[in-house]
Amino acid sequence: MTRFSKSVFLCFWLTGLVTSVVASARTIEGLEWRLMTLGDSTVPTLPGERQPSLKLDPEQKRVTGYAGCNNFFGSYELAGASLRFGPLAATRRACPEPASSVEMKYLGALARVRGWKLDGGELLLVANGEVLARFAAQAAGVSIPGIEALTFRSGVYKGGPVRLTHGEYRTPAAPGSASEVIVRLSDKRAFGLLNGKQAGAVVVTTSLGGTGTFYELALLSRQGDGWTSIDAVQLGDRVRVHAVTIENNQVIVAMTTHGPKDPMCCPTLEVRKRWSVRDGRLLVVADDAARGQPSLTGTTWQWVQTLYHNDKRTAPAKPGMYTIRFREDGVVDVRADCNRKGGTYSLQGKRLSINITHSTMAACEPGSLENEFVRNLTAGTNYFFRGGNLYVDLKFDTGTMKFSRLQQ
């Protein structure tokens, strides 16, 4: 493809004709692709709002991209509908959640890729018929239109439909009032597949001119090249929303809300609220508060200690350097001091089995507890909660690991 034809392509994309142009170009090289979904799970908005990406350089046959926390690079082989990536190298920046989990899953998916196809202007990376990752074409420095100019009907503001301009709406709280109603689109948003259709979920905040800040979850439907709000539910006043994801045909919000004795200023109850979608409406499935216990999945747990049956106790000086996160797709993400590891887990009631399958190979400082931590994880046999903490019993009744929530 010539430089002129690439320029023509970008011009057409910016005017909303990306589907027909990409399909006729029959190439995925030379463009930056923004990661939308991994498997059936949406990619959450990451700190700094920089999303994982991918770009294939046709001249050097070199792939570069951003994995969620670190940049990566390597080689690739592209022949017709066949695509394989060679060994990928990455920078070694320490990654917080959820970027760490996204990065491990993304790099693991790229290692499995065996082919590609285009679907409505989107790039799908596949292996044996399974869609591993879905991308949208992204022109450098240009945001995809629609979200920042969203129109939706708020359940908090009763003055009619709210149309955002650059992600915000303002109007006087009352005629002649100096106070304003301010509605803002937050950075907590997710896009993925719900019941086989492209969908989005975004958190919108509303201040009515008083002390409260009300949070709502808006459900979005893909309409042509843009997005339309089709339903919204209230999340609460002065709550804290940590993340929004779309997984297993559900919208999931991890948040801190008010417990029975919490003042309005200071919520302390950690919950994960879930909604399914039916006929364009958000329907409550469950939340952890209703079950009366924390959730094993969707939380990053930091290692507090292991107490062995002989009363020996091992405790890391920095618990945040030893963490585990159980994803709902059966994948586990582990940080063991200076290395990132991944694998799978299985549950049967309260019985737990963890299998570590891959790891980075950095040399940790003397005194590292990396090996003991991983050895204990793979020796876990069952789990339970007590006082909001997670406990994992080791096989042969040799000891118990204790974890607390990693606050993010």
Beta strands, then each sheet from edge to edge (+ up, - down):
strand 1: 32-38
strand 2: 41-42
strand 3: 53-57
strand 4: 62-66
strand 5: 71-79
strand 6: 82-90
strand 7: 115-119
strand 8: 122-127
strand 9: 130-138
strand 10: 151-152
strand 11: 162-163
strand 12: 168-172
strand 13: 180-194
strand 14: 197-207
strand 15: 214-223
strand 16: 226-237
strand 17: 240-247
strand 18: 250-257
strand 19: 269-278
strand 20: 281-287
strand 21: 300-308
strand 22: 313-314
strand 23: 322-326
strand 24: 331-336
strand 25: 339-348
strand 26: 351-359
strand 27: 380-386
strand 28: 389-394
strand 29: 399-405
sheet 1: 2+ 1- 3+ 4- 5+ 6-
sheet 2: 2+ 1- 9+ 8- 7+
sheet 3: 10+ 11-
sheet 4: 12+ 13- 14+ 15- 16+
sheet 5: 17+ 18- 19+ 20-
sheet 6: 22+ 21- 23+ 24- 25+ 26-
sheet 7: 22+ 21- 29+ 28- 27+
end
